[in-house]
Amino acid sequence: MPKVPAFDELFHHSQESAVHLEMRDGYMRSDPAFIDWAAGKELDPVERWSDWLATVKKATSRGVVVRRARIVSEPVSDYIRFEHSVTEGLNIDAGEDVRWLPRRQATSLALPGNDFWVFDRRMALINHFDGDGDSLEHEYTDDPQLVSFLSGAFESVWEKALPHAEYRLA
């Protein structure tokens, strides 16, 4: 297995695109931001996620198109409600384009078993999680067949998904 480059390094070296497919209904429920949101506290994306905002803004300022698609079960989980509530101030304000696809509409799509990022349609970072949604490890690949499959899976979701501004939580 090739050495896994640092995530910000992959973003730094991207020239055209970075796409991310999320397919879980919950991630890192021990995340302090999620816990604070669930307790009704106001979240300031600039304060909480300044590194992420800076990374994406640097990439998009160089012309890199950053897209994120989320496949979600409906009715949505509390974690998805949390993600939806911070998407505008976090992802979109950083320069990402975000879309949502209800899981029922994904049945006909050939999808991989794991979430992933694809950079410039040449490199992929596959995300492995435990059953509670905590990150276990990242797997890097530049295998052309696998990257092509992942890119195609992302595009098939993207075509069916609703832009963030149009998606209403069920």
C-alpha positions as CSV (number, residue, x, y, z in Angstrom):
1,M,0.0,0.0,0.0
2,P,1.5,3.4,-1.0
3,K,2.4,5.9,1.7
4,V,-0.6,8.1,2.7
5,P,0.1,11.7,1.9
6,A,-1.1,14.3,4.4
7,F,-4.6,15.5,3.6
8,D,-3.6,19.2,3.3
9,E,-0.7,18.1,1.0
10,L,-3.2,16.5,-1.4
11,F,-5.2,19.7,-1.4
12,H,-2.1,21.8,-1.9
13,H,-1.0,19.8,-4.9
14,S,-4.5,19.7,-6.5
15,Q,-4.7,21.7,-9.7
16,E,-8.2,21.2,-11.0
17,S,-10.6,19.3,-8.7
18,A,-11.2,17.8,-5.3
19,V,-14.4,15.8,-4.8
20,H,-15.7,14.1,-1.7
21,L,-18.4,11.5,-1.3
22,E,-20.0,10.9,2.1
23,M,-22.3,7.9,2.6
24,R,-22.7,7.5,6.4
25,D,-25.5,8.9,8.6
26,G,-23.1,9.7,11.4
27,Y,-19.5,10.5,12.0
28,M,-17.4,11.1,15.1
29,R,-20.3,11.6,17.5
30,S,-17.7,12.4,20.1
31,D,-16.7,15.6,18.2
32,P,-17.0,18.6,20.5
33,A,-18.7,20.6,17.8
34,F,-21.4,18.0,17.4
35,I,-21.9,17.8,21.2
36,D,-22.1,21.6,21.5
37,W,-24.6,21.7,18.6
38,A,-26.7,19.0,20.2
39,A,-26.7,21.0,23.4
40,G,-28.0,24.0,21.5
41,K,-24.8,26.1,21.5
42,E,-24.0,28.5,18.7
43,L,-21.2,27.4,16.5
44,D,-18.7,29.8,14.9
45,P,-17.2,28.0,11.8
46,V,-14.3,30.4,11.7
47,E,-13.4,29.6,15.3
48,R,-14.1,25.9,15.1
49,W,-12.7,25.0,11.6
50,S,-10.2,27.7,10.7
51,D,-7.7,25.2,9.3
52,W,-10.4,23.6,7.0
53,L,-11.6,27.0,5.8
54,A,-8.1,28.1,5.0
55,T,-7.2,24.8,3.2
56,V,-10.3,24.9,0.9
57,K,-10.0,28.7,0.3
58,K,-6.4,28.3,-0.8
59,A,-7.4,25.6,-3.2
60,T,-10.4,27.4,-4.6
61,S,-8.4,30.6,-5.0
62,R,-6.0,28.7,-7.3
63,G,-9.0,27.6,-9.4
64,V,-9.5,24.1,-7.9
65,V,-13.2,23.1,-8.0
66,V,-14.2,21.5,-4.6
67,R,-17.4,19.5,-4.6
68,R,-19.0,17.4,-1.8
69,A,-21.9,15.0,-2.2
70,R,-23.7,13.4,0.7
71,I,-26.0,10.4,0.5
72,V,-28.4,10.4,3.5
73,S,-31.1,8.3,4.9
74,E,-34.5,9.9,5.5
75,P,-35.7,10.8,8.0
76,V,-32.2,12.1,8.6
77,S,-30.1,11.4,11.8
78,D,-29.2,14.1,14.3
79,Y,-25.7,14.0,12.9
80,I,-26.9,14.8,9.4
81,R,-29.0,17.7,10.9
82,F,-25.8,19.0,12.5
83,E,-23.9,18.7,9.2
84,H,-26.7,20.4,7.3
85,S,-26.8,23.3,9.8
86,V,-23.1,24.0,9.4
87,T,-22.7,23.4,5.7
88,E,-23.4,27.0,4.7
89,G,-21.0,28.6,7.1
90,L,-18.4,25.9,6.8
91,N,-18.3,24.2,3.5
92,I,-20.0,26.7,1.2
93,D,-18.3,29.7,2.7
94,A,-15.0,28.0,2.2
95,G,-15.8,27.6,-1.6
96,E,-17.2,24.1,-1.8
97,D,-20.2,23.2,-3.8
98,V,-22.4,20.7,-1.7
99,R,-25.2,18.5,-2.8
100,W,-27.5,16.0,-1.0
101,L,-29.0,12.8,-2.2
102,P,-31.6,10.8,-0.3
103,R,-30.5,7.2,0.0
104,R,-33.7,5.9,-1.6
105,Q,-32.6,7.6,-4.8
106,A,-29.2,6.0,-4.8
107,T,-30.4,2.4,-5.2
108,S,-29.6,2.2,-8.9
109,L,-26.0,3.6,-8.5
110,A,-22.9,1.5,-8.3
111,L,-21.2,2.8,-5.2
112,P,-18.0,1.9,-3.3
113,G,-18.1,0.6,0.2
114,N,-16.3,3.6,1.7
115,D,-16.3,7.4,1.7
116,F,-13.5,8.9,-0.3
117,W,-11.8,12.0,-1.8
118,V,-10.6,12.1,-5.4
119,F,-8.0,14.8,-6.4
120,D,-7.6,15.8,-10.0
121,R,-9.1,12.4,-11.1
122,R,-5.6,11.0,-10.5
123,M,-5.4,10.3,-6.7
124,A,-7.8,9.1,-4.1
125,L,-8.0,9.0,-0.4
126,I,-10.3,6.3,0.9
127,N,-11.8,6.9,4.4
128,H,-12.2,3.9,6.8
129,F,-14.4,4.3,9.8
130,D,-15.5,2.1,12.7
131,G,-19.1,1.3,13.4
132,D,-19.5,4.5,15.5
133,G,-18.2,6.7,12.7
134,D,-14.8,7.4,14.2
135,S,-12.0,7.5,11.7
136,L,-9.7,4.5,11.6
137,E,-7.4,5.2,8.8
138,H,-7.0,6.6,5.3
139,E,-5.9,4.6,2.3
140,Y,-4.2,6.3,-0.6
141,T,-4.3,5.1,-4.2
142,D,-3.4,6.3,-7.6
143,D,-4.5,3.1,-9.3
144,P,-6.1,4.4,-12.5
145,Q,-8.9,1.8,-12.5
146,L,-9.9,2.4,-8.9
147,V,-9.7,6.2,-9.2
148,S,-11.8,6.0,-12.4
149,F,-14.4,3.9,-10.5
150,L,-14.5,6.4,-7.6
151,S,-14.7,9.4,-9.9
152,G,-17.6,7.8,-11.8
153,A,-19.4,6.9,-8.6
154,F,-19.1,10.5,-7.4
155,E,-20.4,11.9,-10.7
156,S,-23.4,9.6,-10.7
157,V,-24.4,10.8,-7.3
158,W,-23.7,14.4,-8.2
159,E,-26.0,14.2,-11.2
160,K,-29.0,13.1,-9.0
161,A,-28.3,15.1,-5.9
162,L,-29.9,18.4,-4.9
163,P,-27.8,21.5,-4.3
164,H,-27.6,22.5,-0.6
165,A,-29.9,25.5,-1.1
166,E,-32.6,23.2,-2.4
167,Y,-32.3,20.3,-0.1
168,R,-34.8,20.2,2.8
169,L,-34.2,17.9,5.7
170,A,-36.8,15.1,6.0
